[in-house]
Amino acid sequence: MKRSLFKRFSILVLLMVVLITLATTLNFYDSYKDLHERKLLDILDFLKNMNLEDAEHEKEFDAAKKSFRGIRITLVDSDGNVIYDTDEAASKMESHSTRKEIVEAKDLGKGSDIRKSDTLGENFYYFATRLSNGNILRVSEMQKNIFSSFKDSIIPVVFILFIGLIIAFFSINHVSNKLVENLKEQFTAISHGQSLDSEFPELYPIKRIVRDQQDELNERLDDLKEYRDTIEIIFRNMQDGFLFIDNVNRVEMINSKAIFLLGKEKNEGYMGKSVFYLIRDEKLIEILGDRDSKREEKIEVEIDDRKLLITVDPVLVSDNLVGRIIVIRDVTEESILERERREFTSNVTHELKTPLTSINGYAEMLTNNMVKNEDVPKIGDMILKSGNRMLVLVEKILSLSKVEEQKNNKKEDIDVKELISDVVNTINSKAQNKNISITTELDEVRYTGVREVLEETVYNLVDNAVKYGKDDGKVWVKLVTRDKGFKFIVKDDGIGIDDLDREKIFQRFYTADKSRNSADASGIGLSIVKHGVEVMGGTVILESKLGEGSTFEVFIPYNKA
């Protein structure tokens, strides 16, 4: 009877273990799958908050790919065309306009799907979200990766159940109620980290398994710490300032870039303080004071001579405001470039308008027979001079534009001595008209760079020396090699430049020649020189004395070419 009872009980125990194993496995798999899906959604939200809206953020995408191992990231435009993909060249990928997750994201803001990838031939989990510019950001993970991770995680569980079954069989056959009571005592001891006594050594495998599980848990915690550290590195090294504030405007997160841009001290504690301790702006106070606002807001502020673009994005949970993300970007240089563009356009308009007005005026006089026959040649000469002035101006503007356009051209090996000699020969005819002699002293120099940029720089310096040199004067051009680069020096004995003009001489449309009606006085030549030197990574020094001439000394480093 005892044997029969043992057999029946053993079968019952076996059946229970099998059922528990199946139920545990299914429940564990569902939980594990939900965990992975939540991980993908969290990664998607994180990437969305980084404002990676186009392919220009390739470095950030690649960094994210390394950080989130096994995760594929895809950027798709509003028409379904792939802009960027971490696993495949975008040009080789077909349109994604019919993909379920893409369609849902485009229509509803978010989308998901599980299917086989046409590109990689494996089943994937897909999650997508619509960005502010209409593009779709998608993350995906191979289904077998999730299953593999689950398999690796479930094996210890199954192993534990198997060991438990063996222990149960032995316990039923050999141990009575005392064993049951002792089992309770021993598991209590294990839970408190105490050692098992030697009365029941059969329980030692359970202790080892529990300890193995504890070790695995510690490994998982280490993985989470590594993930957190990666996020922290990305956060710390962002090019823009970043803050996260709670729903009462207290700082919860802030990176060093934000502290720098806001002109604050690094060592001061900002966590938990009001954001207005960092930024005191009326418009920002108004935005953060509106707790019903759920839209992105942008403002510009000026701090320590910097112009900052501040973007405020609400963070919502179940349609409730839990905080805001503030991104700070330095747009000082952009503002300066925009101002220079407007000034350039205005100056070009003004400079072209003057000779055009003269031409139109003289032409109207000729058309209406308001000029005596003997004055017609004189009027024609004035029209010709005005036209020549316009032509010179347009040529200089095109030269300035050419320097900018060609700075990224393919670099080549340049014989600088030969280049300067060619430029001097070209300008010699102008010099001969003023009876100016050009003397050269040129070292042998080889330079790797963009020929057109160097040529425009040299030409405008020599041309400027001839233009402002005195009649029957001299111009000296010298080329000297150095260890880290080369110098070329252009000297004239002309009108010179006074101290006031010297500070402005490199500005566009500024000229020390006050006779602005001269066809050659465009005021752009030295601007081309300055820009060309900057493109080549060099420096230009001006020495001049009014009435005695000017010397321009340009240094170009080899390693900046």
Phi, psi and omega in degrees: 000319178300318179295317180297316178298317179298317181298312181297315180296324179296316178298318179298315178298316179300314179298317179297319180296318179298314181296317178297319179299314179298313181297317179296317181297312180297314180295318179295320179295316179300316179295318181295319178296317178298321179298316179294321178296320178295323178297316179298319179295320178296318178298318179298316178296320179298313179295322179298320181290345176277359178057044177273079191264352180209177184288353179292343180265037183303318180298317180295321177296316180296321177296319178295321178300317179292323183288318182256079185299135180086356182262131176260134182241130182228136176245123185237136178283176186295342178268000179094002179278135181286124178268320184205141176213136184284342184248350185208147176296129183301325182295336182270353185265139180283171181298140178256017186295335182260359179297134185305311182294326179292315179299314180297316180297319180296319183275319189250349183101329179219154179202159180208161178191159173231118182197173177279134178285129176293331183281315187253349176071022180234154176288135183229149164271128181241134172226133184225153177217149180272130178274171184296331180270008179095344176291160181246125176257128184231139171239150181211157178218139181296134182298324181291336175295318179293315180296320179298315177298319179296315180302316180296327182279328184279334182305312178300325179295312178299320180298318178299316179297321179296313177299319178299323178297314179301313180299320180298315179300313178296323180293318180298321185280328191240343187241140181260203179301332179298322179295320179299315179296320180291326176301317178300315180297318184291319178294327174296319179296318180298316182298334179261011177073019181269160181278148175281145174279173187274002183293326180232077180295343178299338182277350182300322176302324178296318179299318179297319180296316178301318179294321176298319178295324177296319177297318178297319177299319178297322177297318178298321177296322177296320177299317178297321178296319178298317177299316179296319179297321178298313177301320181294321178296314178300315180299316183290329185260013175298141179287339178256157173287144183222132174226147167237124179243151180279187186285356173245021172069029174265142183287122177256327178216145177202137177261169185293330180296320178297317179298318180296311183296328181275000176071032181254165179279138183294323189281350179286147180273119182251346181295131179086349179273160177295141179297336180288348171291333179266317184232118178246093182222134184299317181296319178295319177301319179296316181295311183287341178281343180270096183282350179270348182287131180235020181247160177288140179233144178229137176221159175244134178228159176244124180225122178052050179065010174257141172260121185245136173261118182251122178251129181244119179242128177286147174250117186246139172232116184055042178067013176253137180286118179251348180170186179219146173259129180243121178249130183243124180236134178280113181247022182301309182298319178299319180295319179297315179298321179294319178296318178297322178298316179296317179296319179298314179300317179296317181293318178300315179301315181294315183294324178283329182295323183298304179293328177296320178298318178297313180300313180298320180295312180295321179296321178295321177298317179293319181297321183268014178054040180266006184240135176293151182304320182290342180267353183300314178301322179296315179297318179299320178296321178295319177298317180299316180296318179296319178296319178297321178298316177298318181298314179299316181299313180297318179299319179293320178297318178295323178296317179297317179294323181296320178301316180294317182290326188264001181295335179260010177294166179297134180277151181218164177282126186241132169275099187295321179301314180295318180299313180296320179299318178297319179296315180299317179298323179294321185274349185303324181298319176297318181295321180295328177298333179254007181058041178258132177262136179252119179255131180243146174219098194239123172281162174282120182224131172250135186218134177260113182189194179270114186303314185299323180294313179296319182296316179297322180296311180296314183302313183291328176293313180292318179299320179295321179296319178291318183300317184256005175284154181280152177303144182063022181264197182225152172230133180246131177237124184231138176237123185232130178274146178227169182298317186257001180174202178219156178244140163233135188239131177239122183233140175228168178245038186271217190288337181075176183226132179281171186299320181295315180292329184300328180286339186245358192297333181270359178287148179295134176072009176260135178221142177285344177280108185287348177277078188292349180280353177297138181297332182271348186274072181276333182075018182245338185308308181288336173295320175298318178301309182299315181293317179299317179297319178297318178301321181276001178077021184257193179224152176230133180239133179247129171237126184205151175223131184303126178085354183240354178110179184223152176230123176251125180242117182247131175245128179240120179281146178294320186284353178261357184289000000 
